Each structure stands twice: as C-alpha cells, then as structure tokens.
Amino acid sequence: ADLDCLPGLALCSTAVRARRTWELAAAQWGTPPPVRFDPRLYHADVPGLLKVIRETPAEVETLLLVGHNPGLEDLVLALADDGLDDLLDQVRAKFPTNAVAVLDWRGATWHDLLPGAALLTSVTVPRGRR
C-alpha cells in the first residue's frame, strides 16, 4: 500500500500462516484486491509457481503472490534478470519471512512470463524497506 501498488489479483497459499499474512496485507488497502486461494502454492518450486502464475487472466496487470520460501525466493531470483541498486544481492543473502519483492515485467500475457524477464525494483522486509 505504501508503494501505491494495488494488485489486480492476489494468489494465496491455503496454509493458515499464508492466509493470516494475506488478511494483514489486505487490511492495508481501503478495498483489497480479489484473492484466489490455491493449494498448489504450498511448497511449490519455481516451475510449479510459474504454472500457477501463467494461468492468471490477461486483464490482471499486477499480481501478488502470498506463499512460502524457499519457493518465492527462488522465483524472485529466477525471474529477475537485474535489480535496482544491490537488491538481487540482498535477496541472495536473505529473503526473510514476510518480505515483499516487486518485479517489473512488460510481457504481453502472464503465459509469456519467462525466467530472466523481470527487473527487481523493490524489496521490503518487516523491519523496513531495502
């Protein structure tokens, strides 16, 4: 919410901890985005996460994933070809619980999302923004 970035859709793991995280995040927006709870996000690896992401409707411009490590950390590192400042190095060093990574990608549809196609523009951790 502080980045003025409202997702068009949130995909959230069905795990209790992920659902609680989503509830806290959703409360930060006046009108939270729609959410889809997907059990495939639990313990998903990069290919599994990409499979779920690629099912996102084309009209969704901004997507939020609420899931688990090491899958999300691996996904950030797989998708980001580059990062602003030293953000990629920071993620490689540590991507803690509740961290939020923002990736910019300009593909035509979510189905076209490929590793190395995004720019890591921001990483926010519970104790502050990196």
Secondary structure, DSSP 8 states (H G I E B T S, - for coil): -TT----SEEEE-SSHHHHHHHHHHHTTSSS---EEE-GGGTT--HHHHHHHHTTS-TT--SEEEE--TTHHHHHHHHHEEEESTTHHHHHHH---TT-EEEEE---SSGGG--TT-EEEEEEEETTEE-
